[in-house]
Amino acid sequence: PFTSGKAGIRLVKAKVHNTLKSGVLDPQGRAIAGALTHLGFTGIADVRQGKVIEIDLDETDRTRALETVEAMCRTLLANPVIETYAIDLS
């Protein structure tokens, strides 16, 4: 957690980890796997590429923070048709 300028109030940092669902074509993952193989790394069965979104919330209640970030994911941050997501709060 970090503190805001508001008299040391502890706020919540959220990290949303998005990854493509199994079975969804991942051309970036395939390109990474090819590059790693070209660089001499062996034993690579598969590479899946994703993204991390960090959000600093002006919130002190972790339950409310999680509910808010869940709503953000359902509304904008994740495409439920092709992606899964996980939320970490700190």
C-alpha positions as a printed Julia matrix, in Angstrom:
90×3 Matrix{Float64}:
   0.0     0.0     0.0
   1.06    3.57   -0.45
   0.06    6.75    1.28
  -1.64    9.73   -0.25
  -1.03   13.33    0.53
  -4.11   13.18    2.78
  -2.55   12.93    6.24
  -0.94    9.54    5.57
  -4.1     7.67    4.59
  -3.2     4.23    3.2
  -4.58    3.61   -0.26
  -4.91    0.45   -2.36
  -2.81   -0.52   -5.37
  -4.44   -3.01   -7.72
  -2.73   -5.09  -10.39
  -4.88   -6.72  -13.05
  -3.17   -9.62  -14.87
  -4.82  -10.32  -18.24
  -4.01  -13.43  -20.27
  -5.56  -14.95  -23.35
  -7.76  -17.98  -22.72
  -6.45  -21.38  -23.65
  -7.29  -22.1   -27.26
  -7.17  -18.44  -28.35
  -4.46  -17.84  -30.95
  -1.56  -15.88  -29.43
   0.67  -14.57  -32.25
   2.84  -12.54  -29.85
   3.42  -15.59  -27.68
   4.35  -17.59  -30.77
   6.79  -14.85  -31.87
   8.38  -14.79  -28.4
   8.75  -18.58  -28.45
  10.39  -18.4   -31.88
  12.78  -15.67  -30.76
  13.76  -17.59  -27.63
  14.42  -20.72  -29.69
  16.47  -18.66  -32.17
  18.53  -17.33  -29.24
  19.38  -20.87  -28.2
  16.86  -21.51  -25.44
  15.53  -25.04  -25.63
  12.65  -26.99  -24.13
  10.03  -24.31  -24.75
   6.67  -26.03  -25.14
   4.53  -22.87  -25.38
   4.57  -19.15  -24.59
   1.46  -17.15  -23.74
   1.77  -13.36  -23.62
  -0.37  -11.13  -21.41
  -0.49   -7.7   -19.85
  -0.53   -6.12  -16.4
  -2.55   -3.01  -15.59
  -1.69   -1.14  -12.37
  -4.32    1.06  -10.74
  -3.87    3.24   -7.65
  -7.22    3.55   -5.91
  -8.19    6.33   -3.53
  -9.79    3.71   -1.29
  -8.99    2.31    2.14
 -11.56   -0.53    2.21
 -10.08   -3.59    0.46
 -13.48   -5.19   -0.18
 -14.76   -2.06   -1.9
 -11.51   -1.77   -3.82
 -11.82   -5.34   -5.1
 -15.46   -4.79   -6.09
 -14.49   -1.62   -7.95
 -11.65   -3.28   -9.86
 -13.88   -6.28  -10.69
 -16.4    -3.84  -12.2
 -13.6    -2.13  -14.15
 -12.51   -5.49  -15.56
 -16.05   -6.47  -16.58
 -16.64   -3.06  -18.16
 -13.35   -2.19  -19.87
 -10.1    -3.81  -18.75
 -10.7    -7.4   -19.9
 -12.45   -8.99  -22.85
 -14.26  -11.95  -21.26
 -14.7   -13.65  -24.64
 -10.95  -14.19  -25.15
  -9.23  -13.22  -21.86
  -9.08  -14.25  -18.25
  -7.92  -11.92  -15.51
  -6.65  -12.04  -11.96
  -6.58   -9.15   -9.48
  -3.9    -8.57   -6.84
  -4.43   -5.91   -4.19
  -1.67   -4.44   -2.05
